Amino acid sequence: MIKACVIGWPISQSRSPLIHGYWLRKYGIDGSYTRQPVEPAELAAFIAGLASSGYAGCNVTIPHKEAVFEMVARADDTTQRIGAVNTVYVRDRKIFGTNTDGEGFLNNLRSAAPRLTLANGRAVVLGAGGASLAVVNALLEHGVAEVAVANRTADKTEQLRRRFGSRVTAIGWTEASDHLGDCSLLVNTTSLGMKGQPDLTIDLSRLSGTAVVTDIVYTPLRTKLLADAAARGNQVVEGLGMLLHQAVRGFSLWFGVTPRVTEELHDLVARDIDPEFRR
């Protein structure tokens, strides 16, 4: 049996076992995918012992992504630029780390908003944390001319600008709405709007009617930001799709099959988040 897991502290909220369990059943693979709570003090030992514990690899979630980056061989340049790992896999007993958040974000956009053109466009990204790093990097890799980043802590925005260079513009948190006029994409990467957190409040009046608005938050399935944008006629892309698409490459690395993100899988996870969900 091939084993994989997701690690974090805490980890009970993770829906990754639901996703990977669905694929294991669908593709008839003799494998398992479980939650493994790992305290920060135990993290290095857990990662070092992955192979001897029989794991093909693991997903990494809060608060371990940056710490694991320092513990593994970086699998690619994208991971090196982001400085965080969300997927670990074992090859010949060597432990590699990669980051699939950016491709999950982009593939969700491509699936839900196929007419959106990123090349030579302008995006506004709210937040400068770990998720923002992956999103900004993905946008730059796919030809966005400028990414304006707003964060409540100005130092983090400036660090992100220095990391990625002149195509990233650091803007003040309270100035974000002033920069929406010519953007084709607005992205929330903060936790604002998440269940249990305050709503994200931003004036969308300057936003073009053709702009796409997306939120990486998926609990609730449709945040206030997305509801407000949809009410004024903008196309919106919910965050659940990013969670599903970022899981694809890890499953392929561990279990040897590249799975598909389907409506059936989406609806399975959506109902777990909101039992009243109906397509």
C-alpha positions, 0 to 999 in steps of 0.5 A: 500500500502507498501511503501519503498524508497531510501535516499541520498544527492543527490539522483537523480542518483539512479537507485533503483526505476527502479529496485524495480519498475520492481519487484513490477510490476512483482510480482503484489504487491501493493507497491511503491518505491521512491527517497527521498532526505534527507539532513544530518541535516534531517537524524536522524529525517527521520530515527526515523520517518520511521514507523510513515511515513508509510514506511516499510523501505529504502535503504541508499546511499551516504553519509548516510551509516555510519551515519545511522549505528549509528541510528538503531538496527544492524540486524546482525554481518556482519553489525556490522563488516562493520560499515555501513548500506545500508538497513533499515527495520521496525519490530514492529515499531523498526528500524533495519539496515543491509548491503547487499553490500557484498552478492550483490558482491558475488552473482554477482560473482557467477552468472557471474563467477561460476567457480571462487573458493574463498576458500583458494585463494588470492584477491587484492582489490583496495580502502579502503572506505565503499564499500571496507569494505563490499567486504573485509568482504564478501571475508573473510567470504567465505574463502579467505586466504588473501586479499591485500588492496591498497588505495591512503590514507595509513591510511585508508588501515591500519584502514581496516587491524586492523578491519579485522585482519591478513588475510588482508594485507595493500599494497601501492597504487603504489605497487598494480600491484606487488601483482597481480601475484598469485591472483585469483581475482582483485576488484576495489572498488574505484570511479576511472573509473566512468563516470566523474572520471579519469580512473583507471590505473594499470599494469595488466602484472603480472596478471594470465590469469585465474584471474577474474577482477571485478569492482563495478563501473557500469557507464559506464557498462564496465570500462577501467579496465574491458576492459583492462582485457578482452583484455588480456583474463581475465574473467571480471564481470561488476558492474551492477550485484552487484547493482541488487543483493544487492537489493534482500534482501531489497525487500524481507524484505519490500514486503515479496517476494524474487525477482529474478535477470533476464536478462530482469531486467539487460537489462532494467537497462543497457539501462537506463545507456547506451541507446545503450546497446545490449546484 
